[in-house]
Amino acid sequence: MSTFNNDEFEFADPQDIASNKFMAICAYLGILVLIPLLLAKQSTFATFHARQGVNVFLLYVLSSIVSYIPFLPFDGMISGLLYVAAIIFSIIGVINAGKGHMKRLPIIGDLRLL
């Protein structure tokens, strides 16, 4: 199984993509990011989307934390914007995973936390 990286896309074996689409989609559904992280470690496709999904999950967490900071001006608006951004990134990720693409998410896709 070979992997090729360039600025925007990564590529995996078509059989890997076909057998791990469900795992990749789960990566963008909140805490379900743990499913591909724990159960599909051998899959290049699922692991790629799990890394992207962790970034989205952390954006959800950040939006929750910001909403509880009492001295932050406009905390509700900032929290809301972060939450909406996380939803949009989740939708983009699910669409990419469903199509079998390994395209990084805009803005947060280059972060490598795992």
Legacy VTK file of the C-alpha trace (Angstrom):
# vtk DataFile Version 3.0
C-alpha trace
ASCII
DATASET POLYDATA
POINTS 114 float
0.000 0.000 0.000
1.628 3.224 -1.082
0.900 6.714 0.090
1.662 9.842 -1.918
1.554 13.296 -0.357
1.324 16.668 -1.996
0.060 20.046 -0.840
-3.617 19.201 -0.769
-4.245 15.485 -1.221
-3.059 12.156 0.111
-3.748 8.883 -1.680
-4.401 5.377 -0.383
-5.122 1.952 -1.803
-8.646 1.806 -3.347
-9.393 -1.394 -1.407
-8.437 0.348 1.846
-10.761 3.228 0.979
-13.673 0.943 0.114
-13.389 -1.129 3.274
-12.894 1.807 5.676
-15.330 4.500 4.498
-17.591 3.964 7.521
-14.637 4.364 9.889
-13.550 7.539 8.087
-17.045 9.036 8.307
-17.216 8.257 12.041
-14.101 10.370 12.531
-16.129 13.544 11.973
-18.999 12.706 14.316
-17.776 14.033 17.644
-16.549 11.464 20.147
-16.973 8.739 17.509
-13.510 9.818 16.338
-12.318 7.153 18.801
-13.696 4.362 16.581
-11.203 4.759 13.711
-8.442 5.741 16.135
-8.805 2.476 18.038
-10.172 0.032 15.444
-8.569 1.021 12.140
-4.946 1.746 12.975
-3.773 -0.279 9.960
-5.814 1.772 7.483
-4.122 4.745 5.840
-7.518 6.112 4.796
-9.212 5.821 8.195
-6.137 7.094 10.044
-5.944 10.173 7.808
-9.586 11.031 8.512
-9.183 10.248 12.216
-6.380 12.830 12.416
-8.595 15.365 10.669
-11.513 14.392 12.925
-9.457 14.997 16.077
-8.891 18.570 14.893
-12.634 19.043 14.388
-13.413 17.468 17.765
-10.973 19.827 19.469
-12.713 22.747 17.774
-16.004 21.552 19.328
-14.285 21.340 22.724
-12.772 24.796 22.294
-16.183 26.259 21.489
-17.545 24.755 24.717
-14.647 26.076 26.799
-14.982 29.584 25.364
-18.675 29.644 26.254
-17.807 29.197 29.958
-15.213 31.981 30.233
-17.125 34.708 32.076
-14.773 37.657 31.531
-14.355 37.151 27.782
-16.280 39.804 25.815
-18.671 38.370 23.228
-18.014 34.850 24.528
-21.371 33.645 23.241
-20.728 34.953 19.753
-17.169 33.569 19.628
-18.338 30.216 20.949
-21.146 30.147 18.399
-18.821 30.933 15.515
-16.387 28.203 16.594
-19.269 25.730 16.874
-20.613 26.612 13.424
-17.095 26.303 11.981
-16.774 22.849 13.568
-20.093 21.790 12.024
-18.999 23.035 8.603
-15.657 21.213 8.879
-17.516 18.052 9.956
-19.761 18.240 6.903
-16.796 18.797 4.576
-14.974 15.875 6.187
-17.947 13.516 5.903
-18.386 14.437 2.235
-14.678 13.887 1.514
-14.653 10.553 3.367
-17.845 9.416 1.655
-16.363 10.186 -1.758
-13.146 8.362 -0.868
-11.033 11.524 -0.985
-8.166 12.231 1.368
-8.274 16.008 1.134
-7.195 18.069 4.121
-9.737 20.354 5.731
-9.323 24.087 5.168
-7.535 26.038 7.928
-7.356 23.230 10.533
-6.365 20.388 8.220
-2.632 21.053 8.441
-2.547 20.680 12.233
-0.919 17.371 13.212
-1.893 16.528 16.768
-1.573 12.755 16.294
LINES 1 115
114 0 1 2 3 4 5 6 7 8 9 10 11 12 13 14 15 16 17 18 19 20 21 22 23 24 25 26 27 28 29 30 31 32 33 34 35 36 37 38 39 40 41 42 43 44 45 46 47 48 49 50 51 52 53 54 55 56 57 58 59 60 61 62 63 64 65 66 67 68 69 70 71 72 73 74 75 76 77 78 79 80 81 82 83 84 85 86 87 88 89 90 91 92 93 94 95 96 97 98 99 100 101 102 103 104 105 106 107 108 109 110 111 112 113
